[in-house]
Amino acid sequence: QPDQASCEDTETLLDRHGTRGASGGTDSTGNAALDTHGGFGFAAEYDIERKLRETRLYQVAPINNNLILAFVGQKCLGLPKSY
């Protein structure tokens, strides 16, 4: 049975979905920039490697993407705990 009280807190739910979506988008954008510049993507002058490293932070902090999916599955879809 889904926990409707937690699922109806749309602000929290949208925040979690937004964090997950933004982390995925920045990761693919950073990889595309690195591929475009080739070996120069790691050069200090272009600053791509630093930005790619910083975007990786959003996938693991403050909440891991897998924990976001587990929260949505448990609270909104009524699935059993997966952790």
C-alpha positions as a Markdown table, in Angstrom:
| # | Residue | x | y | z |
|---|---|---|---|---|
| 1 | Gln | 0.0 | 0.0 | 0.0 |
| 2 | Pro | 1.6 | 3.4 | -1.1 |
| 3 | Asp | 2.2 | 5.9 | 1.7 |
| 4 | Gln | -0.1 | 8.6 | 0.3 |
| 5 | Ala | 1.1 | 11.2 | 2.9 |
| 6 | Ser | 4.6 | 11.0 | 1.7 |
| 7 | Cys | 3.7 | 10.7 | -2.0 |
| 8 | Glu | 1.4 | 13.8 | -1.9 |
| 9 | Asp | 4.2 | 16.0 | -0.6 |
| 10 | Thr | 4.8 | 17.2 | -4.2 |
| 11 | Glu | 7.5 | 19.7 | -3.3 |
| 12 | Thr | 9.7 | 16.9 | -1.8 |
| 13 | Leu | 8.9 | 14.6 | -4.7 |
| 14 | Leu | 9.6 | 17.1 | -7.4 |
| 15 | Asp | 12.9 | 18.1 | -5.7 |
| 16 | Arg | 14.1 | 14.5 | -5.7 |
| 17 | His | 13.1 | 14.0 | -9.3 |
| 18 | Gly | 14.7 | 17.3 | -10.3 |
| 19 | Thr | 18.0 | 16.4 | -8.6 |
| 20 | Arg | 18.0 | 13.0 | -10.4 |
| 21 | Gly | 17.2 | 14.6 | -13.8 |
| 22 | Ala | 19.8 | 17.3 | -13.4 |
| 23 | Ser | 22.5 | 14.9 | -12.4 |
| 24 | Gly | 21.9 | 12.7 | -15.5 |
| 25 | Gly | 21.8 | 15.7 | -17.8 |
| 26 | Thr | 25.0 | 17.2 | -16.6 |
| 27 | Asp | 26.8 | 13.9 | -16.8 |
| 28 | Ser | 25.9 | 13.4 | -20.5 |
| 29 | Thr | 26.7 | 17.0 | -21.3 |
| 30 | Gly | 30.1 | 16.7 | -19.7 |
| 31 | Asn | 30.9 | 13.5 | -21.5 |
| 32 | Ala | 29.9 | 15.1 | -24.9 |
| 33 | Ala | 32.2 | 18.1 | -24.2 |
| 34 | Leu | 35.1 | 15.8 | -23.3 |
| 35 | Asp | 34.5 | 13.7 | -26.4 |
| 36 | Thr | 34.4 | 16.8 | -28.6 |
| 37 | His | 37.7 | 18.2 | -27.3 |
| 38 | Gly | 39.4 | 14.8 | -27.3 |
| 39 | Gly | 42.7 | 14.8 | -25.4 |
| 40 | Phe | 42.5 | 18.6 | -24.9 |
| 41 | Gly | 39.4 | 18.0 | -22.7 |
| 42 | Phe | 41.9 | 17.3 | -19.9 |
| 43 | Ala | 44.0 | 20.4 | -20.5 |
| 44 | Ala | 43.8 | 23.0 | -17.8 |
| 45 | Glu | 43.1 | 25.7 | -20.3 |
| 46 | Tyr | 39.7 | 24.3 | -21.3 |
| 47 | Asp | 38.5 | 23.5 | -17.7 |
| 48 | Ile | 36.3 | 20.7 | -19.0 |
| 49 | Glu | 37.7 | 18.0 | -16.7 |
| 50 | Arg | 37.1 | 20.1 | -13.6 |
| 51 | Lys | 33.5 | 20.8 | -14.6 |
| 52 | Leu | 32.9 | 17.1 | -15.4 |
| 53 | Arg | 34.3 | 16.2 | -12.0 |
| 54 | Glu | 32.0 | 18.7 | -10.3 |
| 55 | Thr | 28.9 | 17.4 | -12.0 |
| 56 | Arg | 29.7 | 13.9 | -10.8 |
| 57 | Leu | 29.2 | 15.2 | -7.3 |
| 58 | Tyr | 25.5 | 15.7 | -8.0 |
| 59 | Gln | 25.1 | 12.0 | -8.6 |
| 60 | Val | 26.4 | 10.9 | -5.2 |
| 61 | Ala | 25.7 | 13.8 | -2.9 |
| 62 | Pro | 23.6 | 14.7 | -1.0 |
| 63 | Ile | 21.4 | 11.8 | -2.0 |
| 64 | Asn | 22.4 | 9.0 | -4.3 |
| 65 | Asn | 20.2 | 8.5 | -7.4 |
| 66 | Asn | 19.5 | 4.9 | -6.4 |
| 67 | Leu | 18.1 | 6.1 | -3.1 |
| 68 | Ile | 15.8 | 8.6 | -4.9 |
| 69 | Leu | 14.4 | 5.8 | -7.0 |
| 70 | Ala | 14.0 | 3.6 | -4.0 |
| 71 | Phe | 12.1 | 6.4 | -2.2 |
| 72 | Val | 9.7 | 6.9 | -5.1 |
| 73 | Gly | 9.2 | 3.2 | -5.6 |
| 74 | Gln | 8.4 | 2.6 | -1.9 |
| 75 | Lys | 6.4 | 5.7 | -1.0 |
| 76 | Cys | 4.5 | 6.3 | -4.3 |
| 77 | Leu | 4.3 | 2.9 | -6.0 |
| 78 | Gly | 3.9 | 0.8 | -2.9 |
| 79 | Leu | 6.9 | -1.4 | -3.7 |
| 80 | Pro | 8.8 | -3.2 | -0.8 |
| 81 | Lys | 12.0 | -1.8 | 0.6 |
| 82 | Ser | 14.9 | -2.5 | -1.7 |
| 83 | Tyr | 17.7 | -1.5 | 0.7 |
